Amino acid sequence: MCDVLGCHHLGETMKLNTTRIWLGGIAGGVVWNAWSTFIGFRQAPLYDAMQKQGLFLKVARYPFFLGQWIGLVFVLSILTAYVYAWSRNTIGPGPKSALKIGMLIGFCAGVPGNLAQAAWSPIPRMLPLGWMLDLWGGAMLASLVAGWLYKE
């Protein structure tokens, strides 16, 4: 009866094309980092103003922060590609599903912390808005790229 209804049996494993997941994750990371760079350049005058007012440090607290940020975006993009691949059997393949995954991951990554920054930091609200758009928009773009490149 289960075979007719399409039931899943205990112990079944999903077959994922990990090569395509990594390819999509890395390509998505390139797109996300390009988006992040675009947002960063748009916000550069605000960074300068906040540094002059003493609200931002002139030198990053962590060594090689830019490299760490780029690496973190690649990790997030690869994880997003995995979530897309895992969810294809449930919500279906395609750009609509990839966009849903990107919206969920981007919301979780970008909204809560930046809402708190906008509420409690003495900085212009455009900075947390930009950071939120960086994470939310970047996750959506990376997920779309990963979904486009993923094949079973």
Backbone bond lengths (Angstrom), bond angles and torsions (degrees), N, CA, C in turn:
res aa  C-N    CA-C-N  psi(-1)  N-CA   C-N-CA  omega(-1)  CA-C   N-CA-C  phi
1 M - - - 1.439 - - 1.536 110.92 -
2 C 1.348 116.07 -39.61 1.462 119.67 -178.99 1.524 110.95 -63.06
3 D 1.325 117.49 -36.44 1.464 119.44 -179.93 1.521 111.33 -63.78
4 V 1.313 118.04 -35.09 1.452 122.37 179.25 1.533 110.79 -70.60
5 L 1.330 116.60 -41.23 1.449 121.31 -177.94 1.525 113.73 -82.59
6 G 1.317 116.92 -8.91 1.459 120.06 -179.79 1.512 113.72 78.65
7 C 1.324 117.63 28.14 1.461 121.06 179.68 1.527 109.81 -68.47
8 H 1.306 115.04 152.40 1.458 120.55 175.45 1.522 108.96 -93.48
9 H 1.308 115.34 139.56 1.453 120.45 178.53 1.512 109.71 -94.99
10 L 1.324 116.00 146.38 1.456 120.00 177.12 1.514 109.32 -59.96
11 G 1.286 115.56 141.39 1.452 120.66 177.37 1.511 113.88 92.05
12 E 1.342 118.37 -7.97 1.452 120.06 177.27 1.523 109.18 -69.32
13 T 1.302 116.04 144.49 1.457 120.15 177.44 1.520 109.60 -117.65
14 M 1.305 115.03 151.33 1.463 119.95 176.19 1.519 108.24 -81.46
15 K 1.290 115.02 138.82 1.462 120.46 174.84 1.519 107.58 -96.93
16 L 1.321 115.95 112.77 1.452 121.21 -179.54 1.518 109.85 -111.58
17 N 1.294 116.09 143.99 1.452 121.80 175.67 1.532 107.30 -89.11
18 T 1.333 115.84 86.82 1.471 120.00 -173.74 1.531 112.18 -64.24
19 T 1.317 117.31 -29.04 1.463 119.04 177.50 1.523 110.12 -63.01
20 R 1.331 116.54 -44.15 1.462 120.52 179.44 1.536 111.51 -70.64
21 I 1.325 116.52 -32.10 1.465 119.54 176.48 1.523 109.47 -63.02
22 W 1.328 116.70 -48.17 1.460 120.37 179.97 1.531 111.31 -64.73
23 L 1.333 116.73 -40.77 1.456 120.54 177.40 1.533 110.18 -60.45
24 G 1.335 116.30 -47.77 1.457 120.43 178.43 1.516 112.37 -64.47
25 G 1.340 116.45 -38.89 1.454 120.42 178.98 1.516 112.57 -65.73
26 I 1.308 116.87 -41.92 1.468 120.40 179.57 1.526 110.48 -70.07
27 A 1.335 116.89 -44.68 1.468 119.83 177.55 1.530 110.01 -62.73
28 G 1.328 116.48 -41.80 1.461 120.00 176.18 1.519 111.64 -61.78
29 G 1.337 116.78 -36.87 1.462 121.22 177.15 1.516 112.35 -63.99
30 V 1.327 116.64 -37.04 1.469 120.25 176.72 1.531 109.77 -63.48
31 V 1.330 115.89 -45.96 1.471 120.20 179.97 1.529 110.39 -64.97
32 W 1.327 116.99 -44.68 1.465 121.12 -179.89 1.526 110.41 -61.69
33 N 1.335 117.56 -43.22 1.465 120.04 178.96 1.524 111.29 -65.20
34 A 1.326 117.96 -35.71 1.465 120.38 175.94 1.528 109.76 -64.12
35 W 1.332 117.33 -43.30 1.470 122.32 176.51 1.527 110.13 -61.32
36 S 1.319 116.59 -44.17 1.463 121.59 -179.74 1.530 110.64 -62.26
37 T 1.310 116.46 -39.68 1.465 121.13 177.80 1.526 110.29 -64.48
38 F 1.323 116.72 -42.99 1.466 121.09 177.59 1.526 110.73 -58.72
39 I 1.319 116.69 -47.96 1.466 121.06 179.24 1.531 109.96 -62.76
40 G 1.326 117.09 -43.07 1.461 121.20 -179.79 1.517 112.88 -60.72
41 F 1.340 116.89 -41.66 1.463 119.72 177.72 1.525 111.64 -66.36
42 R 1.326 116.26 -36.24 1.466 119.59 178.28 1.531 111.38 -66.05
43 Q 1.327 116.10 -30.10 1.458 120.22 -177.53 1.531 113.44 -94.79
44 A 1.310 117.78 -3.38 1.464 121.42 -176.05 1.532 113.43 -53.10
45 P 1.327 120.47 -43.18 1.475 118.75 178.50 1.534 112.40 -61.22
46 L 1.315 117.58 -35.03 1.466 120.08 177.71 1.524 111.12 -68.43
47 Y 1.335 116.88 -38.96 1.468 120.24 176.40 1.522 110.37 -59.93
48 D 1.341 116.12 -46.09 1.466 120.21 179.44 1.521 111.22 -59.93
49 A 1.321 117.00 -45.18 1.468 120.77 -179.41 1.528 110.97 -63.30
50 M 1.321 117.74 -39.99 1.469 120.96 -179.33 1.528 110.57 -69.67
51 Q 1.327 117.42 -34.21 1.462 120.16 176.33 1.524 110.46 -67.38
52 K 1.318 117.34 -41.72 1.464 120.76 179.43 1.523 111.75 -65.07
53 Q 1.333 116.69 -31.12 1.466 120.76 178.72 1.531 111.84 -84.01
54 G 1.326 116.88 -5.55 1.459 120.58 179.85 1.522 114.51 81.86
55 L 1.326 117.24 11.57 1.465 120.64 179.34 1.529 112.65 -86.71
56 F 1.327 116.92 -21.50 1.467 122.53 175.23 1.521 108.49 -121.14
57 L 1.302 116.88 146.79 1.459 121.22 174.84 1.525 109.80 -68.28
58 K 1.331 115.74 149.21 1.468 120.02 177.24 1.523 111.38 -79.52
59 V 1.327 116.57 -24.96 1.465 122.49 177.91 1.522 107.41 -128.24
60 A 1.316 116.13 137.38 1.469 120.46 -178.52 1.524 111.03 -59.61
61 R 1.300 115.45 144.28 1.463 122.09 179.01 1.533 111.17 -68.68
62 Y 1.311 116.74 -29.73 1.463 121.57 -178.60 1.518 109.46 -103.85
63 P 1.330 116.50 135.83 1.461 118.36 179.74 1.530 110.10 -67.10
64 F 1.294 115.92 141.41 1.462 123.62 177.69 1.531 111.39 54.30
65 F 1.332 115.76 45.55 1.469 120.74 -178.54 1.519 111.86 -57.20
66 L 1.317 117.97 -42.38 1.463 120.77 -177.55 1.529 111.01 -58.51
67 G 1.317 116.80 -43.96 1.464 120.29 177.62 1.518 112.17 -64.57
68 Q 1.334 115.80 -38.07 1.463 119.88 177.51 1.528 110.65 -64.78
69 W 1.334 116.91 -41.51 1.465 121.04 179.65 1.534 110.29 -63.52
70 I 1.325 116.28 -46.28 1.466 120.13 179.65 1.519 110.20 -60.16
71 G 1.338 117.13 -44.25 1.466 120.46 178.23 1.518 112.32 -62.82
72 L 1.316 116.85 -40.99 1.457 121.00 178.69 1.528 111.59 -63.27
73 V 1.324 116.86 -39.60 1.465 120.56 177.59 1.526 110.03 -63.78
74 F 1.324 118.02 -39.01 1.471 120.12 176.25 1.529 111.02 -63.88
75 V 1.317 117.70 -42.29 1.470 120.84 177.67 1.526 110.33 -60.71
76 L 1.333 117.08 -47.03 1.464 120.62 178.61 1.527 111.56 -61.18
77 S 1.310 116.86 -38.78 1.455 120.96 179.79 1.533 111.51 -66.73
78 I 1.310 117.01 -41.41 1.473 120.35 178.00 1.525 109.75 -65.61
79 L 1.321 117.46 -42.41 1.473 120.30 176.50 1.522 111.40 -62.22
80 T 1.316 117.05 -38.83 1.462 121.22 177.06 1.528 110.36 -63.25
81 A 1.323 117.05 -40.56 1.470 120.60 177.54 1.528 110.82 -63.09
82 Y 1.324 117.07 -39.14 1.469 120.31 176.21 1.527 111.05 -63.73
83 V 1.312 117.71 -45.04 1.470 120.26 -179.70 1.527 109.96 -61.62
84 Y 1.324 117.17 -40.59 1.466 119.81 176.83 1.533 110.87 -60.35
85 A 1.328 116.56 -47.59 1.474 119.98 -179.13 1.525 110.96 -62.22
86 W 1.328 117.27 -41.56 1.460 120.75 179.15 1.525 112.00 -64.53
87 S 1.306 117.28 -32.02 1.469 120.45 -173.27 1.526 113.50 -90.15
88 R 1.304 118.76 -8.90 1.473 120.98 -176.58 1.524 112.88 -57.02
89 N 1.328 117.67 -38.20 1.465 119.80 -179.08 1.522 111.95 -71.13
90 T 1.316 117.74 -22.76 1.453 121.67 -177.95 1.523 112.19 -91.90
91 I 1.320 117.20 -51.73 1.469 120.00 -175.91 1.521 112.75 -103.78
92 G 1.324 117.12 -2.48 1.452 121.42 177.48 1.523 112.60 90.58
93 P 1.327 115.87 155.93 1.466 119.85 178.53 1.527 111.23 -80.77
94 G 1.306 115.26 165.53 1.454 120.28 173.25 1.516 114.31 120.82
95 P 1.327 115.51 172.70 1.466 120.25 -175.36 1.526 113.57 -65.65
96 K 1.330 117.72 -33.31 1.462 119.65 179.37 1.527 110.32 -63.19
97 S 1.324 116.41 -43.01 1.464 120.68 177.94 1.522 111.17 -66.73
98 A 1.326 116.36 -42.40 1.465 119.93 178.68 1.523 110.83 -61.47
99 L 1.333 116.27 -40.81 1.455 119.97 178.84 1.528 111.50 -64.57
100 K 1.334 117.10 -39.63 1.471 120.68 177.41 1.523 110.79 -60.81
101 I 1.325 116.35 -45.14 1.467 120.96 179.34 1.528 109.72 -62.20
102 G 1.323 116.91 -46.49 1.462 120.55 179.05 1.518 112.61 -61.85
103 M 1.327 116.45 -38.62 1.467 119.81 178.38 1.524 111.14 -64.84
104 L 1.323 117.21 -42.05 1.467 120.49 179.78 1.521 111.82 -65.62
105 I 1.317 116.01 -48.92 1.464 120.02 -178.55 1.528 110.31 -66.48
106 G 1.315 117.12 -42.65 1.459 120.78 179.11 1.516 112.56 -64.13
107 F 1.331 116.92 -38.79 1.456 120.07 177.15 1.521 110.16 -61.76
108 C 1.328 116.35 -48.28 1.473 120.24 -179.49 1.523 111.51 -63.04
109 A 1.315 117.29 -37.34 1.462 120.71 -178.24 1.524 112.58 -77.92
110 G 1.331 117.22 -35.71 1.445 119.22 -168.44 1.504 118.70 -105.70
111 V 1.311 118.18 -24.15 1.461 118.29 -170.56 1.528 114.41 -87.87
112 P 1.331 120.69 -53.07 1.475 118.60 -172.19 1.530 114.45 -57.46
113 G 1.310 117.22 -51.53 1.464 120.07 -178.20 1.513 113.07 -64.58
114 N 1.323 116.56 -37.95 1.453 118.98 -178.88 1.524 112.76 -77.99
115 L 1.314 117.09 -26.42 1.464 119.38 170.93 1.530 109.59 -63.50
116 A 1.323 116.14 -43.17 1.466 120.35 177.52 1.528 110.69 -63.64
117 Q 1.334 117.40 -41.50 1.472 120.40 177.63 1.520 110.73 -60.80
118 A 1.333 116.50 -44.04 1.463 120.19 -179.22 1.531 111.05 -64.72
119 A 1.324 116.21 -33.63 1.468 119.95 -177.67 1.519 112.75 -79.30
120 W 1.329 118.53 -35.53 1.456 120.29 -167.96 1.525 115.72 -116.80
121 S 1.313 118.98 -12.83 1.468 120.04 -178.22 1.527 110.73 -91.18
122 P 1.333 116.66 146.43 1.469 119.47 179.61 1.528 112.28 -83.99
123 I 1.305 116.64 31.46 1.462 121.73 -178.41 1.524 108.50 -107.23
124 P 1.332 117.66 160.52 1.468 119.30 177.46 1.537 110.83 -59.98
125 R 1.311 115.96 141.23 1.466 120.31 -178.58 1.522 112.40 -65.28
126 M 1.323 117.41 -14.49 1.467 120.00 177.33 1.525 111.65 -65.75
127 L 1.323 117.93 -28.87 1.465 119.90 178.23 1.534 111.79 -67.04
128 P 1.335 119.66 -54.97 1.465 118.12 176.67 1.536 112.68 -61.57
129 L 1.332 117.10 -33.30 1.465 119.03 176.35 1.522 110.33 -62.11
130 G 1.325 116.47 -44.52 1.465 120.20 177.73 1.515 112.22 -62.96
131 W 1.328 116.75 -42.32 1.467 119.87 178.87 1.528 110.83 -63.96
132 M 1.334 116.04 -39.42 1.459 119.90 178.36 1.531 110.06 -65.25
133 L 1.332 117.11 -44.25 1.461 120.05 178.66 1.520 111.61 -65.33
134 D 1.322 116.53 -34.34 1.463 121.26 175.92 1.527 109.89 -58.39
135 L 1.320 116.68 -51.97 1.464 120.47 -176.31 1.524 112.67 -73.50
136 W 1.308 116.91 -44.69 1.460 120.44 -177.04 1.529 110.35 -69.70
137 G 1.316 116.91 -51.46 1.464 120.60 179.29 1.514 112.22 -64.22
138 G 1.336 116.18 -40.21 1.463 119.75 179.04 1.518 112.45 -62.86
139 A 1.322 116.97 -41.20 1.464 120.46 178.31 1.522 110.92 -63.87
140 M 1.325 117.04 -39.76 1.467 119.79 178.57 1.528 111.01 -65.69
141 L 1.331 116.65 -44.00 1.468 119.76 178.59 1.522 111.54 -63.76
142 A 1.336 116.38 -44.53 1.466 120.03 -179.69 1.524 111.10 -63.42
143 S 1.313 116.89 -39.51 1.464 120.75 179.58 1.527 110.95 -66.65
144 L 1.312 117.28 -40.72 1.466 120.17 176.95 1.521 111.39 -62.13
145 V 1.323 116.67 -42.72 1.468 120.44 178.49 1.530 110.10 -64.30
146 A 1.330 116.45 -46.25 1.467 120.37 179.54 1.522 110.94 -61.41
147 G 1.333 117.27 -42.22 1.458 120.60 178.25 1.512 112.76 -64.85
148 W 1.313 115.74 -37.12 1.456 120.50 179.43 1.534 111.47 -66.59
149 L 1.328 116.30 -35.66 1.472 120.51 -177.67 1.532 113.59 -88.24
150 Y 1.316 118.28 -14.94 1.479 119.92 -175.46 1.520 111.02 -77.85
151 K 1.302 114.98 130.97 1.462 123.44 173.85 1.511 107.85 -132.92
152 E 1.333 116.35 140.50 1.483 120.74 179.91 1.517 110.57 -62.63
